[in-house]
Amino acid sequence: MIVVGMLLMTIGSPPGSNGGFNGGAVILIGPIPIILGTGSYSLVLIALAAVLTVIALGFFLFLRRKVQR
């Protein structure tokens, strides 16, 4: 699925575009977050990634408690 997604993004990019890239990521290794970002919108993308990470961890902990009971 990842390869197909990459191919679709490559095919969908217009020829002759400048190839600009904006991105952000939060990688959790245990309790230690590693925050990466590049481009003009990186701060917004990093904040979004951090919020989504907290939401995902909350769902994980909620479902884990529910299953153990």
Summary of the structure (lengths in Angstrom):
residues: 69
radius of gyration: 16.8
end to end distance: 35.3
largest distance: 57.5
contacts: 138
relative contact order: 0.12
helix: 55%
strand: 20%
